[in-house]
Amino acid sequence: MRKIAKQDEQIKELKEGWQRCQADFENYKKRTESQKFEMVDLAKADFMTKITPVLDNFRRAFEHLDINDPKIVGLKLIEKQLEEILATEGLTRVDTTCKFDPNLHEAISYEVNKKIPTDTIIAELESGWEYGNKVIKPAKVRVSKGQ
């Protein structure tokens, strides 16, 4: 009887060890899958950060061109298409129609203005971008400052 009890105890220990091993392996698979998605997200964010200056350059160029010219209209459509592709991948523009927020904006300059409340964004110099819930490039802005 003791031999059977001892073998039953060994079987129980081996079974528990095997179950722990199975659980560890499942956790490992989940962790590596999660890491894979994180790496893909990091790569996408890095790539999009490199693409966003192109949109700023489009905007700057259009400020100096006749937007009614058919060639310019075609270029505007290309710009819009690029923005839509980036948006479908999860990239969104940082809002600059709000008060200055150091988490979203980078103040490049301040302008004293009695008519505009302090810390109001006066102009966007470069667009900022968010990917998911993370700012990957803060918007560069000019901000009002009280006297």
N, C-alpha and C positions, 0 to 999 in steps of 0.2 A: 504493500500500500504506500509506503514512503516513497518508493521509486516512482510510482505513478503520480503522486502528489508533486514530487520534485520535477518530473517531466511536464506536468500541467503548468507549474510555475514558470518553467523555461519557455514553454509555448506561449504563455501569457506575456512574458517579457519580450520575446521575439516579435510577437504580434504588435505590441505597443511600440517597439522600436521601428517596425516596418511602417506603422501608421504615422509615426512622427516623421519618418523619412519621406513618406508620401506627401504629408502636409508641407514639409520644408520644400519639396520639389515643386508643389503647386504654387507656393509663395514665391519661389525663385522664378517660375514662369511668369507670374503676374508682374513681378518687379522688373524683369528684363523687357517685357512687353511695354510697360509703362516708360521705362528708360528709352526704348526705341522711339516711342511717340514724342517724348521730350526732345530727343536729338533731332527728329524731323522738324519739330516746331522751332527749335533753335536755328536750324539751317534755313528754314523758310523766313524767319525773322531777319536773319543776317542778309539773305538775298534781297528781301524787300527793302531793307535799309539802304542797300546799294542802288536800288531802282528809284526810290523816292526823289532824289535830286533831279532826275529827268523831268518829273512833273513840275518841280519848281522852275526849271529852265523853260519848260513850255509856257508857264504862266508869265514869266519875265519877258519872253519873246513876244507873246500876244499883247503885252502892254504897249508895244512899240509898232504894231502892225495894224493894217486895216482888216478888221474882222469880217468885213463883207466881201473881201476878195475870195473867190471860189477855192483857190489853193489853200488859203488860211482856214477856210471852213473845213476842208479835208483834213488839215492838221489838227483842228479842234476835235474832229471825230476820232482821230487816232489817240489823242490825249484822253478823251472820254472812255475809249475802249480799254486803254491801259488802266485807268482808274477803276473801271468795272471789274477787270480781271483781278486786280489787287484786292478789291472789296470782297469778291467771292472767296478769296483765300483768307479772309478775316482781318484785313488791314483797314483801319478807319482813321480818318483825319482828326487831329486834335482840334477841339472847338476853340476858336480865338474870338468869339463874339461875347465872351463872358469876362469876368474880372480876372486879373492876373493870378495864376496859381503856380507856385514854383515846382509843383509835382508834374505839371503839364507843359509849362512854358519856361523859356529862357529869355530873360530881359536883356536885350542887346543894348538898348539905350532908354533913357528917361527923358521926358519932355515936360517942362513946367507949363501947366495950363490951368487957368482959374475956372474955366467953364466946364471942364471934364473932371469928374471925381478921381481922386487918387487911386492908383492901382487899376485903372481901366486900360484895357489894351487899345492902343490907338491904331496900330498897323501890324500886320503879319509880314515879316520879312522872309521867313522860310517856314513852310508848313511843317507841322509836327505829326507824328504817326503813332498809333497804338496797334498792337497785335494782341488779340485776346484782351486781357485786362491789364496789359503791361505796356507802358510807354517805351517805345524803342527809339524814338527820336522826339525830343521836346520841340515845340514850336518856338521859333525865334521871333520875338515881338518887340515893339516899341511901346512903352508904358507911360501913362501920365503920372506926374508927381506933383504933390501940393507944394506950396511955397513954404 
